[in-house]
Amino acid sequence: MLEYFAAQHIMHCLQDRSLPNSGAIICLLRDAIQPKTEVLHIRSLRNLFWQLACLLSKADLPKRSETIKEVIHLLAETGLRWREWLSLVEDTFYEESILHGIAHRVTENPPDDKLLIENTTLASAAALLPRIPATTVILRLENEKVNVKHVGALTGHRFRTLNLWHHFKNPGQIPASDSVLRAIERSHLKDFTGHLSGDCMVLLPDSLELLFLVVSNDEHAGSLLAALTKAASSLPNLGWLVIHIPMTMVTPQAVLSPLPNIRSVVLVLSGVDRSLIKEACQVAAALQPRNRG
């Protein structure tokens, strides 16, 4: 709360046209320090600079563009990471001048952490990433519904991971991950989790190392397992395969072919109560890869 009122005061002072074109915020802060010999610790002022950025997104100032540039520089000096830059995009209401300033800053000085995009930052990423050079992206989404338009806005970037956890853990009858996989640049993809149709197995690139898939009904079991067996020969780097089968949705009669002989294969059978133990054992036996005891 104190930072907010301090930011309001600074905004009022920034109406003064006699302030320098650059460094006005720092000048005001140094003038306010008591005693004058005290050192200004930039990192401790992150919340203040954040509040200033939020106020700037809705304010008109005599030297607004210079002030935006300064506040973004000051925020960067506090050590902002990718997730925080994306949060700032949202908190400043996707304002064009601030978006432009953030894009310029992260282009010139990219944060050294991984660019992880989650549900809470997907819209911000869709606004910011088309403005910066291609970078490596990890996309992890927990919600059932995915804004494919937002995902498509990231297509100029290299996707290392696409994890659609809700699709994998709680599948519906119709594969929900196809449209998301189609929307991204896939040539660098190493890790995929989701609910794919058999037809979309051909979209998985040879760079893939980890694959988590779910089977959602008898018809899907037949098409997906056949497509998976065929696709495995085109995935030379695939070392981990995890298959989730909800036993309330799939019967043993639908499981007609074993899983491919990948280095590490994990079978997850969910929803197994006492009445389904026999069927679960039948499914596990049918899916056991060949050449394994």
C-alpha positions as CSV (number, residue, x, y, z in Angstrom):
1,M,0.0,0.0,0.0
2,L,2.8,2.4,0.8
3,E,4.4,1.8,-2.6
4,Y,1.1,2.6,-4.3
5,F,0.8,6.0,-2.6
6,A,4.5,6.7,-3.3
7,A,3.9,5.9,-6.9
8,Q,0.9,8.3,-7.0
9,H,3.1,11.0,-5.6
10,I,5.8,10.4,-8.2
11,M,3.2,10.4,-10.9
12,H,2.1,13.9,-9.7
13,C,5.7,15.1,-9.7
14,L,6.3,13.8,-13.2
15,Q,3.8,16.4,-14.5
16,D,6.6,18.9,-14.0
17,R,8.0,19.7,-17.4
18,S,11.3,20.9,-16.0
19,L,12.4,17.4,-15.0
20,P,15.1,15.9,-17.2
21,N,14.2,13.9,-20.3
22,S,15.8,10.8,-18.9
23,G,16.3,9.6,-15.3
24,A,13.4,11.7,-13.9
25,I,12.3,8.9,-11.5
26,I,15.7,8.4,-10.1
27,C,16.2,12.1,-9.6
28,L,12.9,12.3,-7.7
29,L,13.9,9.3,-5.5
30,R,17.3,10.7,-4.7
31,D,15.9,14.0,-3.8
32,A,13.5,12.2,-1.4
33,I,16.3,10.2,0.4
34,Q,17.1,11.3,3.9
35,P,20.0,11.6,4.7
36,K,21.4,12.5,1.3
37,T,24.3,10.1,1.8
38,E,22.1,7.0,1.9
39,V,22.5,4.6,-1.0
40,L,19.5,4.0,-3.3
41,H,18.9,0.3,-3.4
42,I,17.1,-0.4,-6.7
43,R,16.2,-4.0,-6.0
44,S,14.3,-3.1,-2.9
45,L,12.0,-0.8,-4.9
46,R,10.6,-3.3,-7.3
47,N,7.0,-3.0,-6.0
48,L,7.2,0.8,-6.3
49,F,8.4,0.6,-10.0
50,W,5.7,-2.0,-10.6
51,Q,3.0,0.4,-9.3
52,L,4.4,3.1,-11.5
53,A,4.2,1.0,-14.6
54,C,0.6,0.2,-13.8
55,L,-0.3,3.8,-13.3
56,L,1.6,4.8,-16.5
57,S,-0.5,2.4,-18.5
58,K,-3.5,4.6,-17.9
59,A,-1.9,8.1,-17.5
60,D,-0.9,10.9,-19.8
61,L,2.4,12.6,-18.9
62,P,4.5,15.3,-20.6
63,K,7.4,12.9,-21.2
64,R,5.5,9.6,-21.1
65,S,7.6,7.6,-23.6
66,E,10.8,8.5,-21.7
67,T,9.2,7.7,-18.4
68,I,8.0,4.3,-19.6
69,K,11.5,3.5,-20.9
70,E,13.0,4.4,-17.5
71,V,10.5,2.4,-15.4
72,I,11.0,-0.7,-17.6
73,H,14.8,-0.2,-17.2
74,L,14.5,0.1,-13.4
75,L,12.3,-3.0,-13.2
76,A,14.8,-4.9,-15.2
77,E,17.5,-3.8,-12.8
78,T,15.5,-5.4,-10.0
79,G,16.0,-8.8,-11.7
80,L,12.7,-9.5,-13.3
81,R,12.3,-13.0,-14.8
82,W,10.2,-14.2,-17.7
83,R,7.2,-15.0,-15.6
84,E,7.3,-11.5,-14.0
85,W,7.6,-9.8,-17.4
86,L,4.5,-11.7,-18.5
87,S,2.6,-10.7,-15.4
88,L,3.5,-7.1,-15.9
89,V,2.0,-7.2,-19.4
90,E,-1.3,-8.3,-17.9
91,D,-1.1,-5.8,-15.0
92,T,-0.5,-2.9,-17.4
93,F,-3.6,-4.0,-19.4
94,Y,-1.6,-4.9,-22.6
95,E,-0.9,-1.2,-23.1
96,E,0.9,-0.7,-26.5
97,S,3.7,1.6,-25.4
98,I,4.6,-0.6,-22.4
99,L,4.3,-3.8,-24.4
100,H,6.7,-2.2,-26.9
101,G,9.1,-1.3,-24.2
102,I,9.1,-4.7,-22.6
103,A,9.6,-6.4,-25.9
104,H,12.6,-4.2,-26.6
105,R,14.1,-4.9,-23.2
106,V,13.8,-8.7,-23.3
107,T,15.1,-8.7,-26.9
108,E,18.2,-6.8,-25.9
109,N,18.6,-8.5,-22.5
110,P,16.8,-11.8,-22.4
111,P,16.1,-13.2,-18.9
112,D,18.3,-16.2,-18.2
113,D,15.5,-18.5,-17.0
114,K,13.3,-20.8,-19.1
115,L,10.3,-19.2,-20.7
116,L,7.5,-21.2,-19.0
117,I,4.0,-20.3,-20.1
118,E,1.0,-21.5,-18.0
119,N,-2.7,-20.7,-18.0
120,T,-2.3,-17.5,-16.1
121,T,0.3,-16.1,-18.5
122,L,-0.9,-17.5,-21.9
123,A,-2.7,-14.3,-22.9
124,S,0.3,-12.1,-21.9
125,A,2.6,-14.4,-23.9
126,A,0.3,-14.2,-26.9
127,A,0.6,-10.4,-26.8
128,L,4.4,-10.2,-26.1
129,L,6.0,-13.1,-27.9
130,P,5.1,-12.0,-31.5
131,R,7.2,-8.9,-30.9
132,I,10.4,-10.7,-29.9
133,P,12.9,-13.0,-31.8
134,A,12.3,-16.7,-31.7
135,T,13.1,-18.3,-28.3
136,T,12.5,-21.7,-26.7
137,V,9.1,-22.1,-25.0
138,I,7.7,-24.5,-22.4
139,L,3.9,-24.6,-22.5
140,R,2.2,-26.2,-19.5
141,L,-1.6,-25.9,-19.4
142,E,-3.7,-27.3,-16.6
143,N,-7.2,-26.2,-17.7
144,E,-9.7,-28.2,-19.8
145,K,-10.3,-25.4,-22.3
146,V,-7.3,-24.0,-24.2
147,N,-7.4,-20.7,-26.2
148,V,-6.0,-22.1,-29.4
149,K,-5.8,-18.6,-30.9
150,H,-3.4,-17.5,-28.1
151,V,-1.3,-20.6,-28.6
152,G,-1.2,-19.9,-32.4
153,A,0.2,-16.5,-31.6
154,L,3.3,-18.2,-30.3
155,T,4.0,-20.1,-33.5
156,G,7.2,-18.3,-34.4
157,H,8.9,-19.7,-31.3
158,R,10.5,-23.1,-30.6
159,F,8.4,-25.3,-28.5
160,R,10.4,-27.7,-26.3
161,T,7.5,-28.9,-24.2
162,L,3.7,-29.0,-24.7
163,N,1.9,-30.4,-21.6
164,L,-1.9,-30.4,-21.6
165,W,-2.4,-32.0,-18.2
166,H,-6.1,-31.9,-18.0
167,H,-6.5,-33.5,-21.3
168,F,-4.2,-36.3,-20.2
169,K,-5.7,-36.8,-16.7
170,N,-9.4,-36.2,-17.4
171,P,-10.1,-37.1,-21.1
172,G,-13.4,-36.6,-22.8
173,Q,-14.7,-38.8,-25.5
174,I,-13.2,-36.7,-28.3
175,P,-9.4,-36.0,-28.4
176,A,-8.9,-32.4,-27.2
177,S,-5.2,-31.8,-27.9
178,D,-5.2,-32.1,-31.7
179,S,-5.9,-28.5,-32.4
180,V,-3.3,-27.3,-29.9
181,L,-0.6,-29.5,-31.4
182,R,-1.4,-28.3,-34.9
183,A,-1.1,-24.7,-33.8
184,I,2.5,-24.8,-32.6
185,E,5.9,-25.0,-34.3
186,R,6.8,-28.6,-33.6
187,S,10.2,-29.3,-35.1
188,H,12.0,-28.8,-31.7
189,L,9.4,-30.5,-29.5
190,K,10.9,-32.9,-27.0
191,D,8.1,-33.5,-24.5
192,F,4.3,-33.9,-25.2
193,T,1.5,-34.7,-22.9
194,G,-2.2,-34.8,-24.0
195,H,-5.1,-36.5,-25.7
196,L,-4.4,-37.1,-29.4
197,S,-6.3,-38.8,-32.1
198,G,-4.5,-41.5,-34.1
199,D,-4.5,-39.2,-37.1
200,C,-2.4,-36.6,-35.3
201,M,0.4,-39.1,-34.4
202,V,2.1,-38.2,-37.7
203,L,2.5,-34.6,-36.4
204,L,5.0,-35.7,-33.7
205,P,8.6,-34.8,-34.7
206,D,11.6,-37.0,-34.6
207,S,13.0,-34.8,-31.8
208,L,10.5,-36.1,-29.4
209,E,11.9,-37.8,-26.2
210,L,8.9,-38.1,-23.8
211,L,5.4,-38.9,-24.8
212,F,2.4,-39.0,-22.5
213,L,-0.9,-40.1,-24.1
214,V,-4.4,-41.1,-22.9
215,V,-6.9,-43.5,-24.4
216,S,-10.5,-42.4,-24.0
217,N,-12.8,-45.1,-25.5
218,D,-12.7,-48.4,-27.4
219,E,-12.7,-46.9,-30.8
220,H,-9.9,-44.5,-29.8
221,A,-7.9,-47.4,-28.4
222,G,-7.9,-49.2,-31.7
223,S,-6.9,-46.2,-33.8
224,L,-4.4,-44.6,-31.4
225,L,-2.5,-47.8,-30.5
226,A,-2.2,-48.7,-34.2
227,A,-0.9,-45.2,-35.1
228,L,1.5,-45.3,-32.1
229,T,3.0,-48.6,-33.3
230,K,3.5,-47.1,-36.8
231,A,4.8,-43.8,-35.5
232,A,7.4,-45.3,-33.1
233,S,9.7,-46.2,-36.0
234,S,9.8,-42.4,-36.9
235,L,10.6,-41.3,-33.4
236,P,14.3,-42.4,-32.9
237,N,14.8,-40.3,-29.8
238,L,11.7,-41.4,-27.9
239,G,12.9,-42.8,-24.6
240,W,9.8,-42.5,-22.4
241,L,6.3,-43.6,-23.2
242,V,3.5,-43.2,-20.7
243,I,0.0,-44.4,-21.6
244,H,-3.0,-43.6,-19.4
245,I,-6.1,-45.8,-19.7
246,P,-9.2,-45.0,-17.6
247,M,-10.7,-48.5,-17.1
248,T,-14.2,-47.1,-16.9
249,M,-13.9,-45.9,-20.6
250,V,-12.0,-48.8,-22.3
251,T,-12.7,-52.5,-22.4
252,P,-10.0,-55.3,-22.8
253,Q,-11.6,-56.3,-26.2
254,A,-10.5,-52.9,-27.7
255,V,-6.8,-53.4,-26.9
256,L,-5.6,-55.3,-29.9
257,S,-1.9,-54.5,-30.1
258,P,1.0,-54.2,-27.7
259,L,2.8,-51.0,-27.0
260,P,6.0,-50.4,-29.0
261,N,9.2,-51.5,-27.4
262,I,10.5,-48.2,-26.2
263,R,13.3,-48.0,-23.6
264,S,11.0,-47.0,-20.8
265,V,7.2,-47.7,-21.0
266,V,4.8,-46.9,-18.2
267,L,1.1,-47.9,-18.2
268,V,-1.3,-46.0,-15.9
269,L,-4.6,-47.7,-15.3
270,S,-7.0,-45.4,-13.5
271,G,-10.5,-46.0,-12.0
272,V,-9.8,-49.6,-11.1
273,D,-12.1,-50.8,-8.4
274,R,-12.6,-54.4,-7.3
275,S,-15.0,-55.1,-10.1
276,L,-12.5,-54.1,-12.8
277,I,-9.3,-55.8,-11.5
278,K,-9.6,-58.7,-13.9
279,E,-10.2,-56.4,-16.9
280,A,-7.2,-54.2,-15.8
281,C,-4.9,-57.2,-15.7
282,Q,-6.1,-58.2,-19.2
283,V,-5.4,-54.8,-20.6
284,A,-1.9,-54.7,-19.0
285,A,-1.1,-58.1,-20.4
286,A,-2.3,-57.1,-23.9
287,L,-0.3,-53.9,-23.9
288,Q,3.0,-55.4,-22.7
289,P,5.6,-54.7,-25.4
290,R,7.0,-57.6,-27.3
291,N,10.5,-58.9,-26.2
292,R,9.7,-58.2,-22.6
293,G,9.3,-60.9,-20.0
